[in-house]
């Protein structure tokens, strides 16, 4: 198994706030409590980077439902 080096936050365009419904805690690469397999450094669960990848379809569906519920209030 080869070890792939992590990228820095600037390269990843990391931000400490979500991008819409996409946020690190919903990403397949996020490791609780504050780590990422792709981006180096301390990672906020509510952050986002250009490498964001949904954990799975269920996570995406639930996040979308949550967003739609908030919009209908």
C-alpha positions in Angstrom: 0.0 0.0 0.0 1.5 3.3 -1.0 1.1 6.4 1.1 -0.3 9.4 -0.8 0.9 12.8 0.6 -1.8 15.2 1.8 -2.3 18.5 0.1 -2.1 21.8 1.9 -5.3 23.8 2.7 -4.5 26.5 0.1 -4.2 23.9 -2.7 -7.5 22.3 -1.5 -9.2 25.7 -1.4 -10.2 24.6 2.2 -12.6 26.9 4.0 -13.9 26.6 7.6 -17.5 26.9 6.6 -19.7 24.7 4.4 -20.4 25.1 0.8 -24.2 24.8 0.7 -25.1 21.4 2.1 -21.6 20.0 1.5 -19.4 20.0 4.5 -16.5 17.9 5.7 -18.4 15.8 8.2 -20.4 14.5 5.2 -17.3 13.7 3.2 -15.9 10.2 2.6 -12.4 11.5 3.4 -13.2 13.2 6.8 -12.0 11.4 9.9 -13.6 12.6 13.2 -12.9 14.6 15.1 -10.7 17.0 13.0 -8.8 15.1 10.3 -8.9 14.4 6.5 -7.2 11.7 4.4 -6.6 14.3 1.6 -6.1 17.7 3.2 -3.3 18.3 5.8 -3.9 20.1 9.1 -6.8 20.6 11.5 -10.1 20.2 9.7 -13.4 21.5 10.8 -16.4 19.1 10.5 -18.3 22.1 9.1 -15.5 23.0 6.6 -15.3 22.3 2.9 -12.6 21.7 0.2 -12.6 21.2 -3.5 -12.0 17.5 -2.9 -15.3 17.0 -1.2 -16.9 13.6 -1.9 -20.2 12.5 -0.4 -19.8 9.6 2.0 -22.6 7.7 0.3 -25.9 8.3 -1.5 -27.9 8.1 1.8 -25.8 10.9 3.4 -26.4 13.1 0.3 -30.1 12.3 0.3 -30.5 13.2 4.0 -28.6 16.4 3.6 -30.7 17.4 0.7 -33.9 16.6 2.6 -32.7 18.7 5.5 -32.0 21.6 3.1 -35.4 21.4 1.5 -37.1 21.3 4.9 -35.3 24.5 6.0 -36.3 26.2 2.7 -40.0 25.4 3.2 -40.2 26.9 6.6 
